[in-house]
Amino acid sequence: MSDPVILMCSGHTYDRSAIERWILDGNDSCPLTRIPIGDMGMVPNMEIRRIIETEYPVPKRPDESKLGGHCTRSAVTVRKILSSFLVGQLCSPNVESVAKGAYEVQLIARWNINDRAALVEDGVLEPLSRILDGASSPGLQEIAISALPILSKDLHGARRILAGGIRSIVEVLNGATTLFAKRMAADTIIQLGSHDEIIKAEDALPGLIRLLETGAITEAAGAILAIQRRKLRLCPGLLGVVPVFIDMIRSGEEGVNTKCGLELLSHLCETPEGAPVLCRSDEITAILIRLVKTIKDRKMKNICLLTLLSICETREEYVDEGDSERFAVHRLILDDQELVHLLDSMAADETSYADRLIQTVKRSLDPSCD
């Protein structure tokens, strides 16, 4: 870390170049807490900068032609020694030594991908999982679980956690005494969400639903989505928190929570249990129509269109013929001239669901359109 900055939304410190790459890649939230960055930006962390400049002064650049690969080998050796030392600390019978080791792992894992990979390779995940299982204090559990979201960004780290450490994460979510530990466990599940094996974390859902109800919406909803998107059927208990998902999209702000809420409602509409319930919600339909007309983010707009399409198709399937409610959403869409004009203008885009939605609506109301 050469240019430390504080992310104002969460208070966490990152290297400027690393967090700028994170934002340029399309991310709009703190990597650790998932709190939206918004317009708050970042400020230099002068305290950390002074420590770096004092403890790690920039040496004169040596003649690389004379050194050959010595610098690279030295860096690898230092990493190896440091990670091996930390593994030893994590396995110590001394609780204070274990806590210091876990905290150091968390800090070093944030520095760069090479340090993170070295820690994983030398086996820090196994003792961290044991610490979670037998933590003697909530504070020690918090320190240990805080390292997992970062270590899970390493491919081999993610695989090791999924192979042997997921049970510990589930137990933290369902039984930890502190909100912070539960949020870190949920964030770990989010980081593991790109792997099919995340389905092993399904037992964490009761804890995630309780976490959602406490107000830790960003982490809990993100983790629920990571698990639900891997399932064909609705996860137990999710219909009970649909009002929370609706609140997430109500504001229409183009942030992490709105996007996550949209994806959750869209996935629920695709399940046999969720479809018949959500398709009858006039509130969801009205919000989705408003978002299609106001949201600029292309992906979020497309999720709205897909969900509206699912609602229309589900109403045709589950509402009896002759019931005036069967085509109520279809008529609502077709009677909104602003929406119809927008859908027509988007229809040429093959990646959009606009054309499919408008054609489905017209065909259902007038079969002669086929």
Buried (B, 14 or more C-beta within 10 A) or exposed (E): BEBBBBBBBBEBBBBBEBBBEBBEEEBBBBBBBBBBBEEEEBEEBEEBBEEBEEEEEEEEEEEEEEEEEEEEEEEEEEBEEBBBEBBEBBBBEEBEBBBBBBBBBBBBBBBEEEBBBBBBBBBBBBBBBBBBBEBEEEBBBBBBBBBBBBBBBBEEBBBBBBEEBBBBBBBBBBEBEBBBBBBBBBBBBBBBBEBEBBBBBBBBBBBBBBBBEEEBBBBBBBBBBBBBBBEEEBBEEBBEBBEBBBEBBBEBBBBBBBBBBBBBBBBBBBBEBBBBBBBBBEEBBEBBBBBBBEBEBEEBBBBBBBBBBBBBBBBBEEBEEEEEEBBBBBEBBBEBEEBBEBBEEBBEEEEBBBBBBBBBBBEBEEEEEE
